[in-house]
Amino acid sequence: MKILGLIGSRRKLGNTEIIVKEIARNCMEKGAEVNFIRLSDLKIESCSGCMQCVFKASPCPLKDDFYFLLEKIKEAEGIILGTPTYLLAPSGIIKLILDRLYIANSKDRKNFLNKKAVTFAIAGIKNWAPLSLPLLNLFPLFLNFKLIYSFILYAPGPGEILLDKEYLKETKIAGELLIKGEDNVLTLSNSCPICKGAFFIFKEQNQIECPFCQIKGEIKQSKIVFPSISEHRFTYASLENHTENWVKATEGSFQNHLKEILALRKPYKEMDKFFIKPPSFKINEEYQNNLSKALLFFEAVNEKNWDKLLDGFSQEACLIFPGSAPLSGIYRGKEEIKRYFRRMNIAVPNLKFIIKEVFNHSHSIIIEWENHGLTRKRKNYNNQGITILKLKAGKIIYLRDYLDTEQLKQ
Ligand SMILES: Cc1cc2nc3c(=O)[nH]c(=O)nc-3n(C[C@H](O)[C@H](O)[C@H](O)COP(=O)(O)O)c2cc1C
């Protein structure tokens, strides 16, 4: 059995990591294959709310590690998910991931169906973690995992959990149940049997409802009982119904009112001038802008679109090509740069660049590439190198290539 341990704390060898590993150890003893992911090692962007994953069933446009995480979850049969408690709730990385789950939920919900999960939260002190389990459990519940077992342990300092051997009891149960795939046998008393939270809304008479799962219960002799646990927010049918009949329908009603909404939004757009942003935002925006211009340059070379290419250079730009080949030298100004690219195109008429890596250094963009093509004499040409680009006001002012000049001799 493949088990994936997901660690929701940044603290190395902290309590969450130790408990994930201890449950995993129990599973390994029963022959399980184990891998861990520290969730904070992943680059997870916050959901941009574009809704493309639901409305168009298209891939998420955010370029980060979310799909890596989904793939690893798909490969596993069982998940161990642990979080520290921060401000009464799971750590922020858990919420970032929860917000992105629509991708999985709307598109390939069946891929996750009936995978098994055990979850736990660590808290520093009793009664200060009311939201930790119910929010954490949205992860397995929203993906229709079988939530096998869920528990809370208490320890403030990193690794302090090891001082009280109580943790061994919970981790043993969790490991055994995960391997067996059996349902939770030890539901905490007076807690929700689905999300394991302990919040309830009072309805009429002795009726109550869990606001997370919408499961209905009754108070009988000072105890909460749940007549049925098969009806709640997170059943496969209920989630499917929510996505298909409510979320997807919001697109049409929004489009129908779009003109009106755009007009009503106008005065709020005018207030954009009051936004304040940290200096790093400006630097990042400038970098993103420069990067897209640098990539456009390589696109233009590959397309042999010389107008687009020259448009990317400033009037006084400087281009330096290394070595002692006929093309080598310093080219100043757009006219000379145009001459350089004409000659390059004659030397290797179908030269194509593949970008391997992009580095950001101060005001420079550094691009590592590989190129290939056929020379005029129909010989294979292949090289690797880096290009340093400096940009100002969206135009390239300096371009310098570093490459294997030996390859140029052919
Ligand atoms: C920013 C922060 C907020 C915390 N908030 C709570 C809290 O609300 N309730 C609680 O019981 N413990 C809280 N704690 C304590 C942690 O849950 C506790 O230290 C836990 O052991 C951390 O797990 P870790 O070692 O895996 O990181 C907080 C700790 C930090 C750093």
The ligand as an SDF file (V2000), in Angstrom:
LIG
                    3D

 31 33  0  0  0  0  0  0  0  0999 V2000
    1.7350   31.3250   15.2160 C   0  0  0  0  0  0  0  0  0  0  0  0
    1.3060   30.2560   16.1820 C   0  0  0  0  0  0  0  0  0  0  0  0
   -0.0020   30.2190   16.5890 C   0  0  0  0  0  0  0  0  0  0  0  0
   -0.4430   29.2330   17.4650 C   0  0  0  0  0  0  0  0  0  0  0  0
   -1.7480   29.2120   17.8330 N   0  0  0  0  0  0  0  0  0  0  0  0
   -2.1990   28.2160   18.6370 C   0  0  0  0  0  0  0  0  0  0  0  0
   -3.5810   28.1400   18.9960 C   0  0  0  0  0  0  0  0  0  0  0  0
   -4.4120   28.9380   18.6110 O   0  0  0  0  0  0  0  0  0  0  0  0
   -3.9840   27.1240   19.7770 N   0  0  0  0  0  0  0  0  0  0  0  0
   -3.0940   26.1820   20.2610 C   0  0  0  0  0  0  0  0  0  0  0  0
   -3.5200   25.2810   20.9780 O   0  0  0  0  0  0  0  0  0  0  0  0
   -1.7850   26.2330   19.9340 N   0  0  0  0  0  0  0  0  0  0  0  0
   -1.3170   27.2140   19.1110 C   0  0  0  0  0  0  0  0  0  0  0  0
    0.0030   27.2560   18.7520 N   0  0  0  0  0  0  0  0  0  0  0  0
    0.9090   26.1990   19.2310 C   0  0  0  0  0  0  0  0  0  0  0  0
    1.1580   25.1300   18.1810 C   0  0  0  0  0  0  0  0  0  0  0  0
   -0.0250   24.5210   17.7400 O   0  0  0  0  0  0  0  0  0  0  0  0
    2.1060   24.1040   18.7610 C   0  0  0  0  0  0  0  0  0  0  0  0
    3.3260   24.7410   19.0440 O   0  0  0  0  0  0  0  0  0  0  0  0
    2.3690   22.8950   17.9000 C   0  0  0  0  0  0  0  0  0  0  0  0
    3.1740   22.0060   18.5950 O   0  0  0  0  0  0  0  0  0  0  0  0
    3.0810   23.2390   16.6070 C   0  0  0  0  0  0  0  0  0  0  0  0
    3.3300   22.0490   15.8930 O   0  0  0  0  0  0  0  0  0  0  0  0
    4.6900   21.8100   15.0920 P   0  0  0  0  0  0  0  0  0  0  0  0
    5.7840   21.5580   16.0930 O   0  0  0  0  0  0  0  0  0  0  0  0
    4.4450   20.6500   14.2230 O   0  0  0  0  0  0  0  0  0  0  0  0
    4.9300   23.0550   14.3080 O   0  0  0  0  0  0  0  0  0  0  0  0
    0.4730   28.2410   17.9150 C   0  0  0  0  0  0  0  0  0  0  0  0
    1.7970   28.2940   17.4980 C   0  0  0  0  0  0  0  0  0  0  0  0
    2.2120   29.2830   16.6310 C   0  0  0  0  0  0  0  0  0  0  0  0
    3.6430   29.3040   16.1620 C   0  0  0  0  0  0  0  0  0  0  0  0
  1  2  1  0
  2  3  1  0
  2 30  2  0
  3  4  2  0
  4  5  1  0
  4 28  1  0
  5  6  2  0
  6  7  1  0
  6 13  1  0
  7  8  2  0
  7  9  1  0
  9 10  1  0
 10 11  2  0
 10 12  1  0
 12 13  2  0
 13 14  1  0
 14 15  1  0
 14 28  1  0
 15 16  1  0
 16 17  1  0
 16 18  1  0
 18 19  1  0
 18 20  1  0
 20 21  1  0
 20 22  1  0
 22 23  1  0
 23 24  1  0
 24 25  2  0
 24 26  1  0
 24 27  1  0
 28 29  2  0
 29 30  1  0
 30 31  1  0
M  END
$$$$
